[in-house]
């Protein structure tokens, strides 16, 4: 099941896409939070592809949008680094940069 949601993160509108266990029962959810300058993705998605196409992106682990906002960045694309995203920032902090 696919769910989309518009989130208000510190006054910035963020489009969230949540795909429930795309690999079937027992698999993690696939999550993406899309902002004007880039996106936050869960570990299910590929940072190498983001780099290959020049996207500003970062990877944060979690099973919900709330997790992505609260948990730390694990990896950042080259373009994301150029904008100031750093490993260890929270998703909410990243929204300030990408919003």
PALUMDREN-453695 format. One record per atom (N, C-alpha, C, O): residue number from 1; atom name; x, y, z. Coordinates in steps of 0.001 Angstrom, whole numbers. Example, Ala and Ser with C-alpha at 12.3 -4.5 7.8 and 13.67 -1.06 7.14 Angstrom:
<nodes>
{1; "N"; {13190; -5690; 7800}};
{1; "CA"; {12300; -4500; 7800}};
{1; "C"; {13200; -3300; 7800}};
{1; "O"; {14236; -3319; 8465}};
{2; "N"; {12850; -2250; 7080}};
{2; "CA"; {13670; -1060; 7140}};
{2; "C"; {12900; 30; 7870}};
{2; "O"; {13409; 1138; 8039}};
</nodes>
This chain:
<nodes>
{1; "N"; {837; -1174; 0}};
{1; "CA"; {0; 0; 0}};
{1; "C"; {889; 1247; 0}};
{1; "O"; {1877; 1314; 730}};
{2; "N"; {530; 2217; -817}};
{2; "CA"; {1275; 3465; -925}};
{2; "C"; {452; 4576; -292}};
{2; "O"; {-739; 4729; -565}};
{3; "N"; {1119; 5349; 561}};
{3; "CA"; {458; 6476; 1224}};
{3; "C"; {1308; 7715; 995}};
{3; "O"; {2528; 7669; 1147}};
{4; "N"; {677; 8812; 634}};
{4; "CA"; {1385; 10084; 544}};
{4; "C"; {801; 11020; 1584}};
{4; "O"; {-375; 10933; 1935}};
{5; "N"; {1632; 11903; 2062}};
{5; "CA"; {1219; 12808; 3131}};
{5; "C"; {2021; 14103; 3011}};
{5; "O"; {3214; 14074; 2709}};
{6; "N"; {1365; 15234; 3247}};
{6; "CA"; {2062; 16510; 3305}};
{6; "C"; {2313; 16804; 4780}};
{6; "O"; {1379; 16897; 5576}};
{7; "N"; {3586; 16949; 5131}};
{7; "CA"; {3999; 17194; 6512}};
{7; "C"; {4437; 18645; 6658}};
{7; "O"; {5008; 19220; 5732}};
{8; "N"; {4175; 19228; 7802}};
{8; "CA"; {4663; 20561; 8115}};
{8; "C"; {5819; 20384; 9086}};
{8; "O"; {5614; 20004; 10238}};
{9; "N"; {7029; 20656; 8626}};
{9; "CA"; {8224; 20490; 9449}};
{9; "C"; {8823; 21879; 9662}};
{9; "O"; {9464; 22440; 8773}};
{10; "N"; {8604; 22413; 10844}};
{10; "CA"; {9106; 23756; 11175}};
{10; "C"; {8719; 24797; 10126}};
{10; "O"; {9532; 25636; 9737}};
{11; "N"; {7465; 24729; 9673}};
{11; "CA"; {6956; 25691; 8715}};
{11; "C"; {7259; 25376; 7261}};
{11; "O"; {6847; 26121; 6372}};
{12; "N"; {7968; 24293; 7001}};
{12; "CA"; {8279; 23893; 5628}};
{12; "C"; {7394; 22701; 5258}};
{12; "O"; {7256; 21750; 6028}};
{13; "N"; {6795; 22771; 4058}};
{13; "CA"; {5951; 21668; 3603}};
{13; "C"; {6818; 20597; 2960}};
{13; "O"; {7646; 20883; 2095}};
{14; "N"; {6614; 19366; 3395}};
{14; "CA"; {7399; 18223; 2948}};
{14; "C"; {6434; 17155; 2458}};
{14; "O"; {5492; 16796; 3165}};
{15; "N"; {6664; 16647; 1255}};
{15; "CA"; {5837; 15567; 742}};
{15; "C"; {6449; 14237; 1162}};
{15; "O"; {7595; 13939; 826}};
{16; "N"; {5687; 13449; 1890}};
{16; "CA"; {6152; 12139; 2312}};
{16; "C"; {5497; 11043; 1492}};
{16; "O"; {4291; 11079; 1245}};
{17; "N"; {6295; 10062; 1067}};
{17; "CA"; {5790; 8894; 358}};
{17; "C"; {6181; 7669; 1182}};
{17; "O"; {7358; 7448; 1470}};
{18; "N"; {5174; 6877; 1555}};
{18; "CA"; {5370; 5702; 2403}};
{18; "C"; {4841; 4478; 1661}};
{18; "O"; {3647; 4387; 1374}};
{19; "N"; {5733; 3540; 1354}};
{19; "CA"; {5320; 2286; 724}};
{19; "C"; {5476; 1199; 1777}};
{19; "O"; {6581; 907; 2235}};
{20; "N"; {4358; 614; 2148}};
{20; "CA"; {4343; -370; 3223}};
{20; "C"; {4943; -1701; 2765}};
{20; "O"; {4407; -2354; 1869}};
{21; "N"; {6049; -2095; 3381}};
{21; "CA"; {6704; -3390; 3169}};
{21; "C"; {6659; -3849; 1705}};
{21; "O"; {6008; -4847; 1395}};
{22; "N"; {7349; -3124; 795}};
{22; "CA"; {7257; -3478; -623}};
{22; "C"; {7752; -4886; -961}};
{22; "O"; {7355; -5451; -1980}};
{23; "N"; {8600; -5447; -129}};
{23; "CA"; {9092; -6804; -361}};
{23; "C"; {8204; -7874; 244}};
{23; "O"; {8495; -9065; 131}};
{24; "N"; {7123; -7457; 884}};
{24; "CA"; {6220; -8404; 1527}};
{24; "C"; {6347; -8368; 3034}};
{24; "O"; {7156; -7622; 3587}};
{25; "N"; {5553; -9168; 3680}};
{25; "CA"; {5531; -9211; 5143}};
{25; "C"; {6926; -9496; 5697}};
{25; "O"; {7634; -10376; 5209}};
{26; "N"; {7303; -8741; 6716}};
{26; "CA"; {8610; -8900; 7330}};
{26; "C"; {9680; -7994; 6738}};
{26; "O"; {10779; -7903; 7285}};
{27; "N"; {9380; -7322; 5630}};
{27; "CA"; {10324; -6394; 5013}};
{27; "C"; {10104; -4989; 5569}};
{27; "O"; {9011; -4676; 6039}};
{28; "N"; {11133; -4140; 5518}};
{28; "CA"; {10956; -2773; 6015}};
{28; "C"; {10096; -1938; 5065}};
{28; "O"; {9903; -2288; 3901}};
{29; "N"; {9591; -837; 5593}};
{29; "CA"; {8861; 122; 4773}};
{29; "C"; {9852; 909; 3920}};
{29; "O"; {11020; 1040; 4286}};
{30; "N"; {9391; 1430; 2787}};
{30; "CA"; {10187; 2314; 1947}};
{30; "C"; {9648; 3727; 2143}};
{30; "O"; {8458; 3976; 1950}};
{31; "N"; {10530; 4652; 2527}};
{31; "CA"; {10119; 6019; 2834}};
{31; "C"; {10966; 7031; 2083}};
{31; "O"; {12179; 6875; 1949}};
{32; "N"; {10295; 8083; 1592}};
{32; "CA"; {10986; 9204; 963}};
{32; "C"; {10277; 10474; 1404}};
{32; "O"; {9047; 10534; 1424}};
{33; "N"; {11059; 11487; 1758}};
{33; "CA"; {10517; 12804; 2079}};
{33; "C"; {11096; 13783; 1060}};
{33; "O"; {12307; 14003; 1022}};
{34; "N"; {10226; 14369; 234}};
{34; "CA"; {10644; 15202; -897}};
{34; "C"; {10496; 16680; -539}};
{34; "O"; {9444; 17127; -80}};
{35; "N"; {11575; 17420; -763}};
{35; "CA"; {11605; 18864; -506}};
{35; "C"; {12046; 19580; -1780}};
{35; "O"; {12484; 18920; -2722}};
{36; "N"; {11944; 20914; -1840}};
{36; "CA"; {12299; 21643; -3062}};
{36; "C"; {13723; 21408; -3572}};
{36; "O"; {13937; 21385; -4784}};
{37; "N"; {14700; 21235; -2680}};
{37; "CA"; {16092; 21111; -3123}};
{37; "C"; {16626; 19683; -3111}};
{37; "O"; {17770; 19458; -3506}};
{38; "N"; {15829; 18713; -2667}};
{38; "CA"; {16315; 17338; -2615}};
{38; "C"; {15392; 16470; -1793}};
{38; "O"; {14212; 16783; -1636}};
{39; "N"; {15926; 15373; -1264}};
{39; "CA"; {15079; 14440; -532}};
{39; "C"; {15851; 13656; 526}};
{39; "O"; {17072; 13504; 485}};
{40; "N"; {15060; 13173; 1469}};
{40; "CA"; {15540; 12271; 2512}};
{40; "C"; {14987; 10895; 2151}};
{40; "O"; {13810; 10760; 1816}};
{41; "N"; {15830; 9892; 2219}};
{41; "CA"; {15360; 8546; 1903}};
{41; "C"; {15778; 7562; 2987}};
{41; "O"; {16750; 7777; 3711}};
{42; "N"; {15022; 6488; 3074}};
{42; "CA"; {15383; 5429; 4009}};
{42; "C"; {16497; 4589; 3395}};
{42; "O"; {16843; 4767; 2227}};
{43; "N"; {17045; 3692; 4168}};
{43; "CA"; {18138; 2854; 3708}};
{43; "C"; {17756; 1856; 2628}};
{43; "O"; {18626; 1214; 2039}};
{44; "N"; {16474; 1722; 2365}};
{44; "CA"; {15989; 818; 1329}};
{44; "C"; {16412; 1311; -60}};
{44; "O"; {16563; 521; -992}};
{45; "N"; {16600; 2629; -181}};
{45; "CA"; {16890; 3238; -1474}};
{45; "C"; {18392; 3446; -1659}};
{45; "O"; {19155; 3308; -703}};
{46; "N"; {18821; 3774; -2872}};
{46; "CA"; {20223; 3719; -3249}};
{46; "C"; {20865; 5104; -3354}};
{46; "O"; {20496; 5899; -4219}};
{47; "N"; {21813; 5385; -2484}};
{47; "CA"; {22533; 6655; -2506}};
{47; "C"; {23417; 6771; -3750}};
{47; "O"; {23617; 7871; -4264}};
{48; "N"; {23941; 5661; -4230}};
{48; "CA"; {24763; 5675; -5437}};
{48; "C"; {24015; 6224; -6641}};
{48; "O"; {24588; 6946; -7458}};
{49; "N"; {22745; 5885; -6752}};
{49; "CA"; {21931; 6415; -7845}};
{49; "C"; {21727; 7915; -7678}};
{49; "O"; {21794; 8659; -8656}};
{50; "N"; {21480; 8367; -6457}};
{50; "CA"; {21333; 9807; -6203}};
{50; "C"; {22587; 10548; -6649}};
{50; "O"; {22498; 11605; -7273}};
{51; "N"; {23746; 10001; -6331}};
{51; "CA"; {25009; 10619; -6769}};
{51; "C"; {25136; 10597; -8292}};
{51; "O"; {25560; 11584; -8892}};
{52; "N"; {24777; 9497; -8907}};
{52; "CA"; {24925; 9353; -10354}};
{52; "C"; {24089; 10362; -11131}};
{52; "O"; {24479; 10791; -12217}};
{53; "N"; {22940; 10741; -10576}};
{53; "CA"; {22072; 11690; -11284}};
{53; "C"; {22180; 13108; -10728}};
{53; "O"; {21471; 14007; -11180}};
{54; "N"; {23069; 13312; -9746}};
{54; "CA"; {23315; 14651; -9215}};
{54; "C"; {22268; 15176; -8253}};
{54; "O"; {22071; 16387; -8157}};
{55; "N"; {21590; 14284; -7537}};
{55; "CA"; {20565; 14698; -6574}};
{55; "C"; {21168; 15027; -5214}};
{55; "O"; {22152; 14417; -4793}};
{56; "N"; {20568; 15997; -4534}};
{56; "CA"; {20906; 16272; -3133}};
{56; "C"; {20024; 15349; -2297}};
{56; "O"; {18801; 15492; -2279}};
{57; "N"; {20651; 14407; -1611}};
{57; "CA"; {19896; 13409; -860}};
{57; "C"; {20697; 12933; 340}};
{57; "O"; {21913; 13108; 416}};
{58; "N"; {19980; 12326; 1270}};
{58; "CA"; {20649; 11681; 2400}};
{58; "C"; {19856; 10459; 2818}};
{58; "O"; {18673; 10324; 2506}};
{59; "N"; {20531; 9573; 3530}};
{59; "CA"; {19921; 8338; 4019}};
{59; "C"; {19758; 8446; 5532}};
{59; "O"; {20699; 8774; 6256}};
{60; "N"; {18539; 8161; 5988}};
{60; "CA"; {18237; 8114; 7419}};
{60; "C"; {17405; 6858; 7658}};
{60; "O"; {16449; 6603; 6926}};
{61; "N"; {17754; 6077; 8665}};
{61; "CA"; {17011; 4865; 8979}};
{61; "C"; {15748; 5157; 9760}};
{61; "O"; {15698; 6092; 10560}};
{62; "N"; {14733; 4354; 9523}};
{62; "CA"; {13496; 4490; 10277}};
{62; "C"; {12333; 3827; 9576}};
{62; "O"; {12405; 3511; 8389}};
{63; "N"; {11259; 3617; 10320}};
{63; "CA"; {10069; 2954; 9789}};
{63; "C"; {8896; 3906; 9601}};
{63; "O"; {7826; 3491; 9156}};
{64; "N"; {9091; 5193; 9941}};
{64; "CA"; {8007; 6175; 9820}};
{64; "C"; {8600; 7540; 9496}};
{64; "O"; {9809; 7743; 9613}};
{65; "N"; {7744; 8472; 9087}};
{65; "CA"; {8220; 9835; 8831}};
{65; "C"; {8769; 10455; 10110}};
{65; "O"; {9757; 11188; 10075}};
{66; "N"; {8137; 10164; 11223}};
{66; "CA"; {8615; 10687; 12511}};
{66; "C"; {10027; 10200; 12796}};
{66; "O"; {10857; 10950; 13310}};
{67; "N"; {10300; 8939; 12463}};
{67; "CA"; {11655; 8394; 12628}};
{67; "C"; {12654; 9143; 11754}};
{67; "O"; {13738; 9503; 12212}};
{68; "N"; {12286; 9381; 10487}};
{68; "CA"; {13207; 10066; 9580}};
{68; "C"; {13518; 11474; 10068}};
{68; "O"; {14631; 11963; 9876}};
{69; "N"; {12552; 12125; 10692}};
{69; "CA"; {12779; 13479; 11204}};
{69; "C"; {13654; 13483; 12452}};
{69; "O"; {14417; 14425; 12667}};
{70; "N"; {13555; 12449; 13271}};
{70; "CA"; {14259; 12415; 14554}};
{70; "C"; {15619; 11723; 14503}};
{70; "O"; {16512; 12053; 15283}};
{71; "N"; {15779; 10778; 13599}};
{71; "CA"; {17013; 9983; 13555}};
{71; "C"; {18136; 10724; 12823}};
{71; "O"; {17879; 11671; 12079}};
{72; "N"; {19381; 10287; 13038}};
{72; "CA"; {20522; 10952; 12390}};
{72; "C"; {20764; 10488; 10956}};
{72; "O"; {20451; 9356; 10588}};
{73; "N"; {21322; 11379; 10170}};
{73; "CA"; {21753; 11069; 8808}};
{73; "C"; {22877; 10044; 8881}};
{73; "O"; {23815; 10191; 9665}};
{74; "N"; {22774; 8996; 8051}};
{74; "CA"; {23802; 7958; 7991}};
{74; "C"; {24757; 8159; 6822}};
{74; "O"; {25933; 7804; 6911}};
{75; "N"; {24254; 8729; 5718}};
{75; "CA"; {25069; 8947; 4517}};
{75; "C"; {24468; 10102; 3727}};
{75; "O"; {23270; 10374; 3808}};
{76; "N"; {25334; 10783; 2951}};
{76; "CA"; {24920; 11974; 2207}};
{76; "C"; {25482; 11912; 790}};
{76; "O"; {26616; 11482; 582}};
{77; "N"; {24683; 12344; -178}};
{77; "CA"; {25172; 12430; -1557}};
{77; "C"; {26146; 13603; -1678}};
{77; "O"; {26197; 14471; -807}};
{78; "N"; {26899; 13619; -2743}};
{78; "CA"; {27863; 14700; -2988}};
{78; "C"; {27137; 16045; -3041}};
{78; "O"; {27592; 17012; -2431}};
{79; "N"; {26023; 16119; -3756}};
{79; "CA"; {25275; 17373; -3857}};
{79; "C"; {24687; 17779; -2510}};
{79; "O"; {24615; 18967; -2197}};
{80; "N"; {24270; 16806; -1718}};
{80; "CA"; {23768; 17101; -373}};
{80; "C"; {24858; 17703; 507}};
{80; "O"; {24606; 18641; 1264}};
{81; "N"; {26070; 17159; 406}};
{81; "CA"; {27209; 17709; 1161}};
{81; "C"; {27474; 19157; 759}};
{81; "O"; {27766; 19995; 1612}};
{82; "N"; {27375; 19455; -536}};
{82; "CA"; {27604; 20819; -1024}};
{82; "C"; {26605; 21805; -408}};
{82; "O"; {26932; 22974; -201}};
{83; "N"; {25389; 21332; -116}};
{83; "CA"; {24370; 22197; 492}};
{83; "C"; {24536; 22322; 2010}};
{83; "O"; {23904; 23170; 2640}};
{84; "N"; {25388; 21474; 2591}};
{84; "CA"; {25640; 21555; 4027}};
{84; "C"; {25082; 20431; 4863}};
{84; "O"; {25142; 20496; 6091}};
{85; "N"; {24539; 19398; 4240}};
{85; "CA"; {24043; 18244; 4992}};
{85; "C"; {25246; 17444; 5483}};
{85; "O"; {26194; 17203; 4735}};
{86; "N"; {25192; 17032; 6761}};
{86; "CA"; {26292; 16285; 7361}};
{86; "C"; {25771; 15034; 8067}};
{86; "O"; {24664; 15029; 8605}};
{87; "N"; {26569; 13992; 8060}};
{87; "CA"; {26256; 12784; 8814}};
{87; "C"; {26058; 13188; 10273}};
{87; "O"; {26846; 13961; 10819}};
{88; "N"; {25012; 12667; 10899}};
{88; "CA"; {24720; 12962; 12294}};
{88; "C"; {23612; 13981; 12495}};
{88; "O"; {23009; 14024; 13567}};
{89; "N"; {23325; 14811; 11482}};
{89; "CA"; {22212; 15760; 11584}};
{89; "C"; {20905; 14971; 11665}};
{89; "O"; {20839; 13830; 11207}};
{90; "N"; {19872; 15573; 12244}};
{90; "CA"; {18560; 14924; 12228}};
{90; "C"; {17855; 15248; 10913}};
{90; "O"; {18237; 16172; 10196}};
{91; "N"; {16833; 14477; 10619}};
{91; "CA"; {16034; 14744; 9432}};
{91; "C"; {15385; 16112; 9480}};
{91; "O"; {15266; 16773; 8449}};
{92; "N"; {14960; 16552; 10663}};
{92; "CA"; {14367; 17880; 10808}};
{92; "C"; {15385; 18959; 10437}};
{92; "O"; {15029; 19951; 9801}};
{93; "N"; {16629; 18775; 10823}};
{93; "CA"; {17681; 19732; 10442}};
{93; "C"; {17912; 19729; 8933}};
{93; "O"; {18147; 20778; 8334}};
{94; "N"; {17845; 18558; 8329}};
{94; "CA"; {18011; 18451; 6884}};
{94; "C"; {16882; 19183; 6160}};
{94; "O"; {17110; 19809; 5125}};
{95; "N"; {15674; 19106; 6698}};
{95; "CA"; {14529; 19799; 6080}};
{95; "C"; {14769; 21302; 6014}};
{95; "O"; {14328; 21957; 5069}};
{96; "N"; {15457; 21854; 7001}};
{96; "CA"; {15784; 23271; 6972}};
{96; "C"; {16687; 23606; 5792}};
{96; "O"; {16560; 24675; 5195}};
{97; "N"; {17598; 22698; 5455}};
{97; "CA"; {18539; 22916; 4352}};
{97; "C"; {17866; 22680; 3001}};
{97; "O"; {18060; 23458; 2067}};
{98; "N"; {17090; 21627; 2897}};
{98; "CA"; {16497; 21262; 1611}};
{98; "C"; {15186; 21984; 1321}};
{98; "O"; {14690; 21951; 195}};
{99; "N"; {14629; 22633; 2335}};
{99; "CA"; {13330; 23317; 2171}};
{99; "C"; {13487; 24617; 1515}};
{99; "O"; {12502; 25323; 1299}};
</nodes>
